[in-house]
C-alpha cells in the first residue's frame, strides 16, 4: 500500500504567522506529503481548490482510503471546491478569506497549477501576500501546496522574492519509485536552512534515502575527451571519418567494444521507431557503466523519432539527439560544444522504471463516439503525466451554418493514438505526445482547410485538471452514433431552390 513520503515539516520547528510553500510535480507526491503533515501537525483546516472527485481521480484505491481517513481523523475542517473552475488568484484569495479559521493553528491550502498559467507575476506575489496577512491575523502557519506539470510558473516568483514566505521546497517525481526533494530555503525557529537536494527511494512501502553521487567508474581520469566512438550505421554513405573517430559496425558491437571510457563521445544510430525502446536501455546502461562525463549522442538516420521517443531517450541519459537531415559536419560541431559538460539529470532507479517512460501508442485512431473518447482520454492521462510528455485536448467550435457531419469529411487523422469525437456544437481532438507550440502544425496536417476558416473558435486544454473538467462537458453534450443522423436531419434546413423557368445563359461555340 502506498505510504506517505518523507516530510521536512516538523511541528515544533515551524514558525507561526508564516507561509511555507511546496510545489509538486504530481498529485501522488502531494497527497503523500499531506498524509504525513496532518498526522504530525496541529491542523485546523485543509482547503483544496479542486473538486474531490477530480483531485483523487486515477489514484489507487488504498491510497485514496489512506488520504480520506487521515483527513477525517486529524483535520477539523475540510473544504473542497465545487465543480467549477477558478478564474483568478484574486477571487481565490477572496474565497479563502471568507472561510473561518481558528487562531494558533496550521492551515493547508492546495491549488492546481493551471490558475498560475493565466496569472502575472504581480498577481502571484499579491496572492501570497494576502495569505501572509491571513497567517499574521490568525497567528497561523499556512502550508501552500501547488501541484501539476506547470509548477515552474511559480518557482521564479518564490525564489526571487524569498521574503514572501518562510520556506520553499519543490518535489519532483523521477519515476514511480523515486523522487527529488529540492529545498531552496526553509526557515525554522532554530534558524534558516540553506539550499539542498535529496533523492528518496520508495522501497517496501517506506521512503529511503540513497546516495545520488554515482561511484566513479574505472578510468575516470582518462583524458579521452577528443575521442569519438561511433557506429558505422550513424555515418552517411561515402563520408570519410577523421582519425579521432573509432568505428564499430553496429550499435551493439560498438557498446560491447567499449572498455576504458571516461569523457569521450559515443554516437549511436536510430533508423527505426521500433528500436527506440532497446536503444533507450542501451543508453541507460552506458550511462550507468561509464558515468556522467561521457557524452551519448543519438544520430537519427531516418525521420523516425516522435516527440514521446525523444522524451524517453532523454530519461535514459542521452546528451544530444542529432535529427535526420543534419549534416555530419554540423553534428561534429555539436559534439565539440558538449566538451567539458557533465550529465547531471536524474536517472530512473532501474531499467523497469525507465521502460515506464516509454508509452506504447494505442492502435486506436480517428473518430470514435463520445463515451469511448472520454474513457480513452481518462485512461491515458495518468500515463502521459507519469512519462512527462505533453498532450492536448482541443475544442473546435463549429460554425452554425455547417453540419457537424460535414467536418468529418474535412479531417484525416494519421497518427496512431490521436482521436476525435463530436458533441452538439463542437468537435474535440485528443492528441498525445505533442508539444504545445506544435499544435498549429498538427491541426494543419489533420484538416484540409485552415481551421480559422471552418471553425468559430479553437480552445486548447493542456493540463489534467482542465481536461478532466472539459470531459464532463463532452459527456453532457455527447451525441450517440446511432442518434447522429437523426440529430443532423433536425438541424438541416433545406434552402429554397431558385426557379429555373428561363435559362440565364447558353454556352455556344465560338466561330472563327
matplotlib code that plots the C-alpha trace (Angstrom):
import matplotlib.pyplot as plt

x = [0.0, 1.4, 2.6, 3.3, 6.6, 9.3, 8.3, 10.6, 7.8, 8.4, 5.6, 7.8, 10.2, 7.8, 7.3, 3.9, 2.4, 4.4, 3.8, 5.6, 5.3, 5.8, 5.3, 4.7, 5.1, 2.1, -0.8, 0.7, 3.7, 1.4, -1.1, 1.8, 3.1, -0.3, -0.7, 2.5, 1.8, -1.7, -0.6, 2.2, 0.9, -1.8, -4.1, -7.3, -8.2, -7.5, -8.6, -8.4, -9.4, -10.1, -13.3, -12.7, -13.6, -11.0, -8.4, -8.3, -9.1, -6.9, -5.2, -5.0, -8.0, -5.8, -4.0, -7.3, -8.6, -5.5, -5.9, -9.6, -9.1, -6.3, -8.3, -11.3, -9.2, -6.8, -8.3, -11.1, -12.3, -12.2, -13.0, -13.1, -14.1, -17.4, -17.4, -16.3, -13.1, -11.2, -11.0, -8.2, -5.9, -7.8, -11.1, -9.3, -7.8, -11.3, -12.7, -10.0, -10.6, -14.3, -13.5, -13.5, -10.1, -9.1, -6.1, -2.8, -3.4, -2.0, -3.8, -3.1, -4.2, -3.9, -4.1, -3.7, -1.1, -3.4, -4.5, -0.9, -0.7, -3.0, -1.7, 1.1, 4.0, 2.4, -0.8, 1.2, 3.1, -0.2, -1.8, 1.0, 1.0, -2.7, -2.1, 0.8, -1.6, -4.0, -1.3, -0.4, -4.1, -4.7, -1.2, -1.3, 1.2, -0.1, 1.2, 0.6, 0.8, 0.7, 0.7, 0.9, 3.1, 3.5, 4.7, 7.7, 5.4, 5.6, 9.2, 10.6, 8.3, 9.1, 12.9, 13.4, 11.3, 12.4, 10.7, 7.3, 7.4, 9.4, 10.3, 10.1, 10.5, 10.0, 9.1, 9.9, 8.9, 11.8, 9.9, 7.2, 9.7, 12.0, 11.5, 13.7, 13.2, 14.8, 14.8, 15.5, 15.3, 13.5, 13.0, 12.7, 12.7, 16.3, 17.3, 17.3, 18.3, 20.1, 19.6, 19.9, 18.8, 17.9, 16.7, 14.4, 13.6, 10.3, 11.0, 8.8, 6.3, 8.9, 10.9, 14.6, 17.4, 20.0, 23.3, 22.9, 26.6, 27.5, 30.6, 33.4, 33.9, 37.4, 39.5, 37.5, 40.7, 41.4, 41.9, 39.8, 37.6, 38.7, 37.8, 34.6, 33.2, 30.7, 28.6, 29.0, 25.2, 25.4, 27.6, 26.1, 27.2, 30.5, 31.5, 35.2, 35.6, 38.6, 41.2, 39.8, 36.7, 36.7, 34.1, 32.2, 29.7, 26.6, 25.4, 25.6, 29.1, 30.2, 28.9, 30.5, 33.9, 33.9, 36.4, 38.2, 35.9, 35.9, 34.9, 34.6, 31.6, 29.6, 27.4, 24.7, 22.3, 18.5, 16.8, 13.5, 10.9, 10.5, 14.1, 13.7, 12.9, 16.1, 18.1, 17.0, 18.0, 21.5, 21.8, 20.8, 23.3, 26.1, 25.4, 25.3, 28.5, 30.7, 29.4, 28.3, 31.3, 30.7, 28.7, 26.0, 24.6, 21.8, 22.0, 18.6, 19.3, 15.6, 12.7, 11.5, 11.7, 8.4, 8.3, 7.5, 10.5, 12.8, 11.5, 12.1, 15.7, 16.2, 15.2, 17.6, 20.6, 21.4, 23.2, 22.0, 19.8, 21.0, 18.0, 17.6, 18.9, 21.6, 24.9, 27.7, 29.9, 27.2, 27.0, 30.7, 30.3, 27.6, 29.8, 32.6, 30.1, 29.5, 33.1, 33.6, 30.0, 28.8, 25.5, 23.5, 20.0, 18.4, 18.1, 15.4, 16.3, 16.1, 15.5, 11.9, 11.3, 12.9, 10.6, 7.6, 8.6, 8.2, 4.5, 3.3, 0.9, -2.6, -3.7, -6.9, -7.1, -9.6, -13.3, -14.8, -18.0, -18.1, -18.2, -15.2, -13.4, -13.9, -12.8, -9.8, -8.6, -9.1, -7.1, -4.2, -3.9, -2.1, 0.3, 1.2, 1.6, 4.0, 6.2, 6.3, 5.0, 3.0, -0.6, -3.6, -7.4, -8.6, -12.1, -13.2, -16.5, -18.4, -19.9, -23.7, -24.2, -22.1, -23.4, -21.1, -21.1, -19.5, -16.5, -15.8, -15.0, -12.7, -10.2, -7.9, -6.0, -2.8, -1.1, -1.9, -3.3, -4.8, -8.6, -11.6, -15.3, -18.2, -20.7, -23.8, -21.9, -18.2, -15.5, -12.9, -9.4, -7.2, -3.5, -1.0, 2.7, 2.5, 4.4, 2.1, 3.9, 3.3, -0.5, -0.9, 1.2, -0.7, -4.1, -2.8, -1.9, -5.3, -7.6, -7.7, -8.7, -7.3, -9.2, -9.8, -11.9, -14.1, -14.4, -15.8, -13.2, -10.3, -9.6, -6.7, -6.6, -3.1, -3.4, -5.0, -7.4, -8.8, -9.0, -11.0, -13.3, -13.9, -14.6, -17.7, -19.0, -18.4, -20.4, -23.2, -23.4, -22.5, -24.2, -24.5, -23.5, -27.0, -28.6, -26.2, -28.1, -31.4, -29.8, -28.3, -31.5, -33.3, -30.6, -30.6, -32.9, -33.4, -32.8, -35.4, -34.4, -34.1, -36.7, -35.2, -38.0, -35.7, -32.1, -29.8, -27.0, -26.4, -23.0, -22.2, -19.1, -17.0, -16.9, -13.6]
y = [0.0, 3.4, 5.3, 9.0, 10.5, 11.9, 15.3, 18.2, 19.8, 19.3, 20.6, 22.1, 23.8, 25.7, 29.4, 30.9, 33.7, 32.4, 30.7, 27.6, 26.9, 23.5, 22.6, 19.1, 17.6, 15.3, 14.6, 11.4, 13.3, 16.0, 13.6, 11.6, 14.8, 15.8, 12.4, 12.9, 16.6, 16.2, 13.3, 15.4, 19.0, 20.8, 21.0, 23.1, 23.2, 21.5, 23.6, 22.2, 24.3, 21.2, 19.1, 15.9, 13.7, 15.1, 15.5, 11.8, 10.5, 7.9, 7.2, 3.8, 2.9, 2.2, 5.5, 7.3, 5.5, 6.5, 10.1, 10.3, 8.5, 10.9, 13.9, 12.8, 11.7, 14.6, 17.6, 19.7, 21.5, 20.1, 22.2, 21.1, 23.2, 22.7, 21.6, 25.0, 26.4, 29.1, 32.3, 34.3, 34.4, 37.4, 35.6, 32.6, 34.9, 36.3, 32.8, 31.9, 35.0, 34.1, 30.8, 30.6, 29.5, 29.1, 31.0, 29.4, 26.5, 25.2, 25.6, 23.6, 25.1, 23.1, 24.7, 23.2, 24.9, 25.8, 29.1, 30.3, 29.9, 32.9, 34.9, 37.5, 37.6, 40.6, 38.6, 35.7, 38.0, 39.8, 36.4, 35.2, 38.5, 38.1, 34.7, 36.1, 38.8, 36.0, 34.0, 37.0, 37.8, 34.2, 33.6, 30.5, 28.5, 28.2, 25.4, 26.4, 23.3, 23.7, 20.7, 20.0, 20.0, 23.8, 24.5, 26.2, 29.2, 30.0, 29.0, 32.2, 34.4, 32.5, 32.1, 35.7, 37.0, 35.0, 37.5, 36.2, 33.0, 31.3, 28.3, 26.9, 23.2, 21.5, 17.8, 16.3, 12.8, 10.9, 7.6, 5.7, 4.7, 7.8, 11.5, 14.5, 16.9, 20.3, 22.7, 26.2, 27.7, 26.6, 28.8, 27.2, 28.5, 27.5, 29.4, 29.3, 26.2, 26.7, 25.1, 21.3, 18.4, 14.9, 11.9, 9.4, 5.9, 4.2, 0.6, -1.8, 1.0, 3.1, 6.1, 5.6, 8.0, 6.9, 8.5, 10.4, 10.7, 7.8, 5.8, 6.9, 4.3, 2.8, 5.0, 8.1, 10.2, 9.1, 12.1, 10.9, 13.9, 14.3, 10.7, 9.8, 6.3, 5.9, 3.2, 2.9, 2.9, 6.5, 7.6, 8.6, 6.5, 7.7, 10.0, 9.8, 10.0, 11.6, 9.6, 10.7, 8.6, 4.9, 2.8, -0.4, -2.0, -1.7, -0.1, -3.3, -4.1, -0.6, -0.8, -4.2, -2.9, 0.0, -0.8, 2.3, 5.4, 8.5, 11.7, 10.5, 11.0, 7.9, 8.2, 5.6, 5.4, 5.2, 4.2, 2.6, 3.6, 0.0, 0.0, 3.0, 1.0, -1.1, 2.0, 3.6, 0.6, 0.6, 4.3, 3.8, 1.0, 3.0, 5.9, 3.7, 1.9, 4.9, 7.7, 11.3, 12.6, 10.6, 12.2, 10.0, 11.2, 9.7, 10.2, 9.9, 8.3, 8.3, 10.5, 8.0, 9.7, 11.0, 13.6, 10.9, 8.9, 11.9, 12.4, 8.7, 8.8, 11.9, 10.0, 7.2, 9.6, 10.9, 14.3, 15.1, 14.0, 14.9, 14.9, 13.5, 15.8, 17.4, 17.4, 15.3, 18.3, 20.0, 17.0, 17.3, 20.9, 19.9, 17.3, 19.9, 22.1, 19.2, 19.1, 20.0, 19.3, 16.8, 15.0, 16.0, 14.9, 12.3, 8.7, 6.2, 3.8, 0.7, -0.5, -1.3, 2.2, 3.5, 1.5, 3.0, 6.3, 4.6, 4.6, 2.4, 4.3, 2.8, 1.3, 3.3, 6.5, 8.7, 9.2, 7.4, 8.0, 10.4, 7.8, 5.9, 9.2, 10.1, 6.7, 6.6, 10.1, 9.4, 6.2, 7.8, 11.0, 9.4, 7.5, 10.7, 12.6, 9.9, 9.9, 13.7, 14.0, 17.0, 16.4, 18.4, 18.3, 20.7, 22.0, 23.3, 25.2, 24.6, 27.3, 27.5, 27.0, 23.9, 20.5, 18.6, 15.7, 17.8, 18.3, 14.6, 14.7, 17.6, 15.9, 12.9, 11.7, 9.8, 9.3, 6.2, 7.2, 10.5, 10.5, 12.8, 13.0, 15.3, 17.0, 19.0, 22.1, 21.2, 18.8, 17.5, 16.1, 14.4, 14.5, 12.6, 13.3, 16.7, 19.9, 22.8, 25.0, 22.3, 22.3, 24.6, 22.3, 19.2, 20.8, 21.8, 18.2, 16.9, 19.4, 20.0, 23.7, 26.3, 25.9, 29.6, 29.4, 26.5, 26.8, 29.5, 29.2, 27.0, 26.2, 24.1, 22.3, 21.2, 20.4, 17.4, 19.4, 21.5, 18.4, 16.4, 19.4, 19.7, 15.9, 16.5, 19.0, 16.5, 13.9, 16.3, 17.3, 14.0, 12.5, 8.8, 7.4, 5.9, 9.3, 11.3, 11.1, 12.0, 14.9, 16.3, 15.9, 18.1, 20.7, 20.8, 23.5, 23.0, 26.1, 27.1, 26.4, 29.1, 28.9, 27.8, 28.6, 30.5, 29.9, 32.6, 31.8, 29.4, 28.0, 28.5, 27.6, 30.4, 30.9, 32.0]
z = [0.0, -0.9, 2.1, 2.8, 1.7, 3.8, 5.1, 6.1, 8.1, 11.9, 14.1, 16.9, 14.5, 12.2, 12.6, 13.5, 11.3, 8.3, 5.0, 3.7, 0.0, -1.6, -5.2, -6.5, -10.0, -9.4, -7.0, -5.6, -4.2, -2.8, -1.1, 0.4, 1.9, 3.1, 4.8, 6.8, 7.5, 9.1, 11.2, 12.9, 12.6, 14.6, 11.6, 11.7, 8.1, 4.7, 1.7, -1.8, -4.8, -6.9, -6.7, -4.6, -7.5, -9.8, -7.1, -6.3, -9.8, -11.2, -7.9, -6.3, -4.0, -1.0, -1.4, -1.6, 1.5, 3.5, 2.4, 3.3, 6.6, 7.7, 6.8, 8.8, 11.7, 12.1, 10.3, 11.9, 8.8, 5.2, 2.2, -1.5, -4.4, -6.2, -9.8, -11.2, -12.5, -10.7, -12.7, -10.9, -7.9, -6.7, -6.5, -4.9, -2.2, -1.5, -1.1, 1.4, 3.5, 3.7, 5.4, 9.2, 10.7, 14.3, 15.7, 16.5, 14.2, 10.9, 7.6, 4.4, 1.1, -2.1, -5.6, -9.1, -11.2, -14.1, -12.5, -12.5, -16.3, -16.7, -13.8, -13.9, -11.5, -9.8, -9.3, -7.8, -5.4, -4.3, -3.7, -1.5, 0.4, 1.1, 2.6, 4.7, 6.1, 6.9, 8.7, 10.8, 11.6, 12.8, 14.2, 12.0, 9.9, 6.3, 4.1, 0.5, -1.8, -5.6, -7.9, -11.6, -14.6, -14.7, -11.2, -12.7, -13.2, -9.5, -8.9, -10.3, -8.1, -4.9, -5.4, -6.5, -3.6, -0.5, 1.8, 0.7, 2.7, 5.4, 3.2, -0.3, -1.3, -4.7, -5.0, -8.4, -9.4, -11.1, -11.7, -9.8, -7.1, -6.9, -6.2, -5.7, -2.7, -3.5, -0.6, -1.7, 1.8, 4.9, 8.0, 11.4, 14.9, 15.1, 12.0, 8.3, 6.3, 3.0, -0.4, -0.6, -2.8, -1.5, -3.5, -1.9, -2.9, -2.0, -1.2, 0.7, 1.4, 3.2, 1.9, 1.9, 1.0, -1.4, -2.5, -5.7, -6.4, -8.7, -8.0, -10.3, -12.9, -13.7, -16.0, -14.8, -15.0, -18.6, -20.8, -23.9, -24.4, -28.0, -28.8, -30.6, -30.7, -33.5, -35.0, -38.8, -39.0, -37.8, -40.8, -44.1, -47.1, -48.6, -45.8, -44.8, -41.0, -39.2, -37.3, -33.9, -34.6, -33.6, -35.5, -35.0, -37.5, -35.3, -32.1, -30.2, -31.3, -30.5, -27.0, -26.5, -27.6, -25.0, -22.3, -21.0, -21.5, -19.3, -21.2, -24.8, -27.1, -28.0, -31.2, -31.7, -34.7, -34.8, -38.0, -36.9, -34.4, -33.3, -32.0, -29.7, -26.6, -26.9, -27.7, -24.5, -22.5, -24.1, -23.4, -19.8, -19.3, -20.9, -18.6, -15.5, -16.5, -17.7, -15.5, -16.0, -18.1, -21.2, -24.0, -25.5, -28.9, -30.9, -34.7, -36.4, -39.8, -40.9, -39.7, -37.1, -33.7, -32.2, -29.5, -27.0, -28.1, -27.6, -24.1, -23.4, -24.6, -22.5, -19.4, -20.5, -20.2, -23.6, -24.1, -27.6, -30.5, -34.0, -36.2, -39.6, -42.3, -40.2, -42.0, -40.5, -40.0, -38.0, -35.8, -35.2, -34.2, -31.7, -30.2, -29.8, -27.8, -25.4, -24.3, -20.7, -19.8, -17.3, -17.3, -14.1, -14.9, -12.6, -14.0, -13.2, -10.5, -12.7, -16.3, -15.4, -14.2, -17.4, -19.6, -17.8, -19.6, -23.0, -23.6, -26.4, -28.6, -28.7, -32.0, -32.0, -34.1, -35.8, -35.0, -32.0, -30.1, -27.1, -24.4, -25.8, -26.3, -22.6, -21.3, -23.6, -22.6, -18.9, -19.1, -20.9, -18.8, -15.8, -18.1, -20.0, -16.8, -15.5, -18.6, -18.5, -22.1, -23.2, -24.6, -25.5, -25.7, -28.5, -28.7, -32.1, -32.1, -35.3, -37.4, -37.2, -40.9, -41.3, -40.2, -37.8, -40.2, -42.9, -40.7, -40.6, -44.3, -43.9, -41.5, -41.6, -38.5, -39.5, -36.2, -34.1, -30.7, -31.8, -31.6, -32.2, -31.4, -31.8, -29.4, -30.3, -31.3, -31.2, -32.4, -30.0, -30.6, -28.1, -29.2, -27.2, -27.4, -29.0, -28.0, -27.3, -29.9, -32.5, -32.2, -35.2, -37.3, -36.0, -36.9, -40.3, -41.0, -39.8, -41.6, -45.4, -44.9, -42.4, -39.1, -38.8, -42.0, -41.0, -37.2, -35.0, -32.3, -31.0, -27.4, -26.2, -22.8, -21.7, -18.0, -16.5, -14.3, -17.2, -19.5, -16.9, -16.4, -20.1, -20.4, -18.3, -20.9, -23.6, -21.7, -21.1, -24.8, -26.4, -29.5, -29.8, -33.2, -33.8, -33.0, -35.0, -38.3, -36.8, -34.9, -38.1, -40.1, -37.5, -37.8, -41.6, -43.1, -46.7, -48.7, -51.3, -54.8, -57.4, -60.1, -63.4, -65.8, -68.1, -68.9, -67.7, -70.2, -73.1, -73.8, -77.5, -79.5, -80.9, -84.6, -86.3]

ax = plt.figure().add_subplot(projection="3d")
ax.plot(x, y, z, "-o")
ax.set_aspect("equal")
plt.show()
